[in-house]
């Protein structure tokens, strides 16, 4: 008489019942039937879970295949859109300055102005500038009882600099720069 279930009967990879699973004693028929029914229930549950796992793996694989196939086209479209935006949008002033090597006047948040040539920029208005003239005004300090001093214009030359875009307020083409008699 056998009252325990063999471990191979509970394994989802085994699709058969061992031969000693059913005991030939008629007095134990109810027990055998219950063991068989429980084992079949367990097999069907394991098989259903296994099918769900396979479906999810298949769906994930299909998604990755579609994602990889569509990714290069999306990148090309994004690059083209960005390039078109640079040529026609508000950043076209910077693009023309880079292409034509013209000067731009940049007002910054620290109340300073930069006049220089743009070598490179990005969508955040971060810029690499060359031959930059930085201009600002200072009010000299006076002692007590003296008249208010006149503001003094100051400037300095910077050969190369990186300007972070969050300090940029406005970018203007240099009105004095001309090329072939045309203003840009």
C-alpha positions as CSV (number, residue, x, y, z in Angstrom):
1,X,0.0,0.0,0.0
2,X,1.4,3.4,-1.0
3,X,0.0,6.6,0.5
4,X,2.5,9.1,-0.5
5,X,2.9,10.9,-3.9
6,X,6.1,10.3,-5.7
7,X,8.1,13.6,-6.3
8,X,8.2,13.0,-10.0
9,X,4.4,13.1,-10.1
10,X,4.5,16.8,-8.8
11,X,7.2,18.0,-11.2
12,X,5.6,20.1,-14.1
13,X,8.2,18.8,-16.5
14,X,7.0,15.2,-16.1
15,X,3.9,14.5,-18.1
16,X,3.2,10.9,-16.9
17,X,2.3,9.2,-13.7
18,X,4.6,6.6,-12.2
19,X,3.2,3.1,-12.4
20,X,3.1,2.6,-8.6
21,X,0.9,5.7,-8.2
22,X,-2.4,3.7,-8.4
23,X,-2.7,1.0,-5.8
24,X,-4.7,-2.1,-6.8
25,X,-6.5,-2.4,-3.5
26,X,-10.2,-1.7,-3.9
27,X,-10.6,-0.6,-0.3
28,X,-8.3,2.3,-1.1
29,X,-10.1,3.3,-4.3
30,X,-11.3,6.6,-2.9
31,X,-7.9,7.5,-1.7
32,X,-6.4,6.7,-5.1
33,X,-9.0,8.6,-6.9
34,X,-8.4,11.7,-4.7
35,X,-4.6,11.4,-5.2
36,X,-5.1,11.2,-9.0
37,X,-7.5,14.1,-9.0
38,X,-5.2,16.3,-6.8
39,X,-2.2,15.4,-9.0
40,X,-4.1,16.3,-12.2
41,X,-5.2,19.6,-10.6
42,X,-1.6,20.3,-9.7
43,X,-0.4,19.5,-13.2
44,X,-3.0,21.7,-14.9
45,X,-2.2,24.6,-12.6
46,X,1.5,24.2,-13.3
47,X,0.9,24.0,-17.0
48,X,-1.3,27.1,-16.9
49,X,1.4,29.1,-15.1
50,X,4.0,27.8,-17.5
51,X,1.8,28.9,-20.5
52,X,1.5,32.4,-19.0
53,X,5.2,32.7,-18.5
54,X,5.8,31.6,-22.1
55,X,3.2,34.1,-23.4
56,X,4.9,36.9,-21.5
57,X,8.3,36.0,-22.7
58,X,7.0,35.8,-26.3
59,X,5.3,39.2,-25.9
60,X,8.5,40.8,-24.5
61,X,10.6,39.3,-27.3
62,X,8.2,40.6,-29.9
63,X,8.2,44.1,-28.3
64,X,12.0,44.2,-28.3
65,X,12.2,43.1,-31.9
66,X,9.7,45.9,-32.9
67,X,11.5,48.4,-30.7
68,X,14.9,47.6,-32.2
69,X,13.5,47.8,-35.7
70,X,11.8,51.2,-35.2
71,X,14.5,52.8,-33.1
72,X,16.9,53.8,-36.0
73,X,14.1,55.4,-37.9
74,X,13.0,57.4,-34.9
75,X,16.6,58.6,-34.3
76,X,16.9,59.7,-37.9
77,X,13.6,61.6,-37.7
78,X,14.6,63.3,-34.5
79,X,17.9,64.4,-35.9
80,X,16.2,65.8,-39.0
81,X,13.6,67.6,-36.9
82,X,16.2,69.1,-34.7
83,X,18.3,70.2,-37.7
84,X,15.3,71.7,-39.3
85,X,14.4,73.5,-36.1
86,X,17.9,74.9,-35.8
87,X,17.7,76.3,-39.4
88,X,14.3,77.9,-39.2
89,X,13.4,78.4,-35.5
90,X,14.7,80.8,-32.9
91,X,18.1,79.1,-32.8
92,X,18.6,80.0,-36.5
93,X,20.5,83.2,-35.3
94,X,23.1,81.0,-33.7
95,X,23.2,78.6,-36.7
96,X,23.8,81.5,-39.1
97,X,26.5,82.8,-36.8
98,X,28.3,79.4,-36.8
99,X,28.0,79.0,-40.6
100,X,29.0,82.5,-41.6
101,X,31.4,83.1,-38.7
102,X,29.7,86.4,-37.8
103,X,29.5,88.0,-34.4
104,X,26.6,87.9,-32.0
105,X,25.7,90.1,-29.0
106,X,24.6,88.2,-26.0
107,X,22.9,89.7,-22.9
108,X,23.5,87.7,-19.8
109,X,21.8,87.5,-16.5
110,X,24.6,89.1,-14.6
111,X,24.0,92.3,-16.6
112,X,27.0,91.8,-18.8
113,X,27.1,91.7,-22.5
114,X,29.2,89.4,-24.7
115,X,30.2,90.2,-28.2
116,X,31.9,87.2,-29.9
117,X,31.8,84.5,-32.6
118,X,29.8,81.3,-31.9
119,X,31.7,78.1,-32.6
120,X,29.1,75.6,-31.3
121,X,25.8,75.5,-29.5
122,X,23.0,73.2,-28.4
123,X,19.3,73.4,-27.8
124,X,19.8,74.6,-24.3
125,X,21.8,77.6,-25.6
126,X,25.1,76.4,-24.2
127,X,27.7,77.9,-26.4
128,X,31.4,77.8,-27.2
129,X,32.5,81.3,-28.1
130,X,35.7,82.7,-29.5
131,X,37.2,86.2,-29.6
132,X,34.8,87.4,-26.9
133,X,34.6,91.0,-25.7
134,X,32.8,91.1,-22.3
135,X,31.3,94.5,-21.4
136,X,29.7,95.8,-18.2
137,X,29.3,98.9,-16.1
138,X,30.5,99.5,-12.6
139,X,29.6,102.3,-10.2
140,X,32.6,103.2,-8.0
141,X,32.0,103.3,-4.3
142,X,32.1,106.7,-2.7
143,X,32.7,107.7,0.9
144,X,30.1,109.5,3.2
145,X,29.1,112.9,2.2
146,X,30.5,112.7,-1.4
147,X,28.5,112.9,-4.5
148,X,27.3,109.8,-6.3
149,X,30.0,108.6,-8.7
150,X,29.4,108.2,-12.4
151,X,29.2,104.6,-13.8
152,X,32.3,103.4,-15.5
153,X,32.2,101.2,-18.6
154,X,34.6,98.3,-18.4
155,X,35.5,95.5,-20.8
156,X,37.9,92.6,-21.2
157,X,38.9,90.2,-23.9
158,X,38.5,86.4,-23.6
159,X,39.9,84.2,-26.4
160,X,37.8,81.1,-25.8
161,X,34.9,80.5,-23.4
162,X,32.0,78.2,-22.7
163,X,28.8,79.9,-21.8
164,X,26.1,78.0,-20.0
165,X,22.7,78.4,-21.5
166,X,20.7,79.3,-18.4
167,X,22.6,82.6,-18.1
168,X,21.6,83.7,-21.6
169,X,18.7,86.3,-21.8
170,X,18.8,87.4,-25.5
171,X,21.0,86.7,-28.5
172,X,21.3,89.4,-31.3
173,X,23.1,89.4,-34.6
174,X,25.7,92.1,-34.7
175,X,24.2,94.9,-36.7
176,X,27.6,96.2,-37.7
177,X,28.7,93.0,-39.3
178,X,28.2,93.0,-43.1
179,X,29.2,90.6,-45.8
180,X,29.2,91.5,-49.5
181,X,27.3,94.7,-48.7
182,X,24.4,92.8,-47.0
183,X,23.5,92.9,-43.4
184,X,22.7,89.6,-41.7
